[in-house]
Amino acid sequence: MSGHTGPSARPAVPGPLLAGRTAVITGGTRGIGRGIAEVLGEAGARVVISGRDADRGRKVADELSAPDAPCRFHRADVRSQPDLESLAQFAADEFGSLDVLVHNAGVYPEVPLAEMSEADWDLVHDTNLKSAFFAFRACLPRLKESPAGRIVFVSSITGPITGYPGLAAYGASKAGMNGFMRTAAIEVAPFGITVNAVAPGSIRTEGLAGLGAQAIEAMEALIPLHRLGDPRDIGGAVLYLASDLASFVTGQSLVVDGGQILPEIPG
């Protein structure tokens, strides 16, 4: 069976769906986070990206900024509640509102369970799961003030749906994120805020590029669409959930994987 194995098409953004709104994207300086920032900016959002590398963050913000959709960088470690409170305050001060939180930052070190230490486990859960709680709490007061508050967590197929050797801590953190998302959606529904997640499959990021062409071809062969996802594919899903098009969608996880989880027998 033949299939498309080259770079993915860059999905076009259908108009300024987020014009006049401010979006905060944690981990927005590279990979999936940068792809999300690009798409939301093209949809008219004023974007604030965060990360721990200030030099890189400022450079990326300058590259993404546009006259009608400015992008700013604010340094934050998602493991720190004060850092995330500072991030939320920066967005509100800079642009006058905070309408969309996209919590994307995360780590995925591969460590077999037999070799995993408590420190290994805590690093992943503090960065991926506890940070979701911190980001939620930090941004909630300003999201309540928005006429269209949106929270989107970047989860994964790994953990909520599939497993992968060496990623037990990562999978557990992402499954936990989905559980947190569902209850959070119920609790903030009275304020008109929606809470959803996007679950990426294999996405072409800097981390995957280091695996080499042969490994990437083997991964693509297991995906029914026969290509890796582009960070902008995740950006498109986030845009939908952050826009008025999804105003009646909450507590859901949207899988974006090219059909990766569909076959009973891979290949």
N, C-alpha and C positions, 0 to 999 in steps of 0.2 A: 504494500500500500504506500503510495507516495503522499507526501505532506510538506507543509511549509516549514523549513528548518532554519531559515535566515532570520535576521532581525525582525522583530514585530513591527507592524504598522503603528504609527503614533496616533492614537485616537484623538479626533478633533473634539474640542469642547463646544457644546451647543449653547452659545450665547452667555451673557453675563449672569449666570444663575445666582452668584453670590455677591453681586454688586452692592457696595455699601456695608458689607459685613466684614468682621475681623475674625481671622482664624489663627489659632495657636497650634503649632505642629511640633511636638517633641521629637528629638532625633531627626530633625529636618534638614541636616546638612549633607546627607549622602544617601545613596541607595533608594529604598522605598520612600523614605521621608522626603527626600528631595523631589522624587517624582510626584508625590502628593502636593508638595508646595507649588510645583510648576503648574499642575492642573488647576488647583484652587485659585492661583493668581490669574491664570488665563480666564477663569470664570468670574473675575472681577473682585475677588476677595483681597482685602488688605491682610498680609500674612506676616506672622512672627514665627520664626524658626528658632529652635533651641538646640544646644549641644554643649559638649565640654571643651571643644577646640575653638577658641575665640577667633583665631586668625582664619581658620577655614570657614567658620560660620559667617564672618563679615564678608568674606570673598563670595560665598554662595549667595548671600542676601543681595549683594551688589549685582550679581549676574542675573538674579531672578526678578529684581525690582523693575517695575514699569511705571510710567507717569500716572496711569489710572489705577494701578494695583501695586502699591509699594510693598516691598519686603524688607523686614528688619530682623536682625539677629539679637538674641539675648542669651547670654551664657547661663546654663542651668544644668545641674546634676540631678537627674530624676529621682535619685535615692534620697534627696534632701527636700523635706517639706518647705523649709524657708526659701530654697531656691525656686521651687515651683510657685510659691506665693508671690515672689518677686517677679517671676515671669508673667503671671496673670496681671499684676499691677502695671508692669511695663506695657503690656498690650493695651490695657484700658487707658493709660496715660498717653500713649503714643497715638492711638487711633480713636479713642472716645468710646469704645465698646469692646466686648468680647462675646462673640456669637457662636463660635465653633471651636471645640477642643478636639484635636486629633492626637491621641496618645499613641505614638509609634515607637518610641525608643525601646530598645531591648537588646539582650545579648543571648548567644546560643553556643557556648563552648561545649564541645563534644567530650564527655567524660563517662566511661562505663560505670555502671552502678557499683561494681566490685572495687573500683578505685576512687569513687567519689567521696570527698570529705565534706564535713559540715560547712566549711567555708565555701566550697564549690556550690553547694546547694543554696546557701544564703545569698551568694552573689547573684545568682540567677533570679531568685525569688524577690530579692530586694529591688533589682533593676527592672524586672518585668511585671511583677504582680503588686508588690507594695507600692510601687510608683504609680500604678493605675489609681489606687486609693488616694495617694497624695495629690495627683493631678486633678482628680475629680473634686476633692475638697477645696483645692486652691482656686479652681475656676468657677465653682458652683455659684458663689454670690453674684458674680457678674453675668453668668449665664441666665440666672433668674431675672435679670433686668432686660434681657434680650427678648424681642418679640418672636424670635425663632431660634431658641437655644438648641444646639446640637452637640452631642458627644459621640465620637467614633473611636473605638479601640482597634488597633491593628493586632489581631490575634494570629492564628495560624491553623492550617489543617493538622499540623503535628501536635498531638495532645487531645484536642477536642474530638478528632475523627480518626487519626492514624497514630502510629508509633514509629520511632526510628531509633536504632541502637546508638547509645551515647547521648541521647537527648531526653532522658527521663526527667531531669529537672526543668528543662525548657518546656517539654510537653505538659508537665504538671502545672507550670506557671500559666501557660496559655489556656488550659482547661479551667483553671481557677479564674482567669480573667473573664471567660465567658459566663461563669457562674455569678461573678460580681456584676457584670454588665446587666444580666437579667433582673436581678433584684434592684439595682440602681435605677433601671428603667421604670420600675413600678413606683419607687419612692419619689422620683422627680416628675412623674407624669402630671401631677396637679399643677406644676408650674409651666406646662407646655413644652418641656424639654424632652427630646428623644435621646435614647442611648442605644447604640448599635455597635456591631463589630464587623470587620472585614477579615476573612481568613485566607491569606495568600497561600498558594502552592509554591512551586519552584520559580523564583523570580531572578532575572538576570541582574545581579548587583555586583559591586566590587568584590565581595566575598566569594561569590560563585566563579567569577572570572579567573581567580587564582587556581581553580581546579584543573584547568587545561581543556583544550578543545575535545579530546577524546571522552573525558568524563561528562562534559556538557552534552555531547552527542548521545551518549548512553542515557542521560536523563531525559532528553527530548524524545527519545524513542519510546519511553514509557508514558508519555502524555498524549492523549488522543489528538490534540491539535498540533502535535509534533513541533512544538517550540516552547522555550521558556517564556514566562511572562515578562513584560516590561514594567518597571516601576510605575509608569503612567497608567498601566492597566489597573493597578491598585488605586491610583489617583482618581480614575473614573468612577470606581465603586464608591470611594469616599465622597466624591462630589455628589453623587446621587443621594447618599444618606445625609449629607450636610445641607442639601437644598430643599426647597419647598416641594419638590417632586416626591419626597419621602416623608412628608409631614405626618402621615398616619402609620408610619413604620417605626416600631420601637421594640427593643428587647430581642432583636434578630441578629444572626450571624450570616453574612453573605460570603459564600465560598467563591474565590476567584483563582482557578487553578487549571484552566484549559482542559478540564475533564480528568485530571490526574487521579482522583479518588474513585472514578466510576468503574473501571474494569475489575471483574472478580479475579482474573489472572492477568498480571501486568504483561505488557509486551504485545 
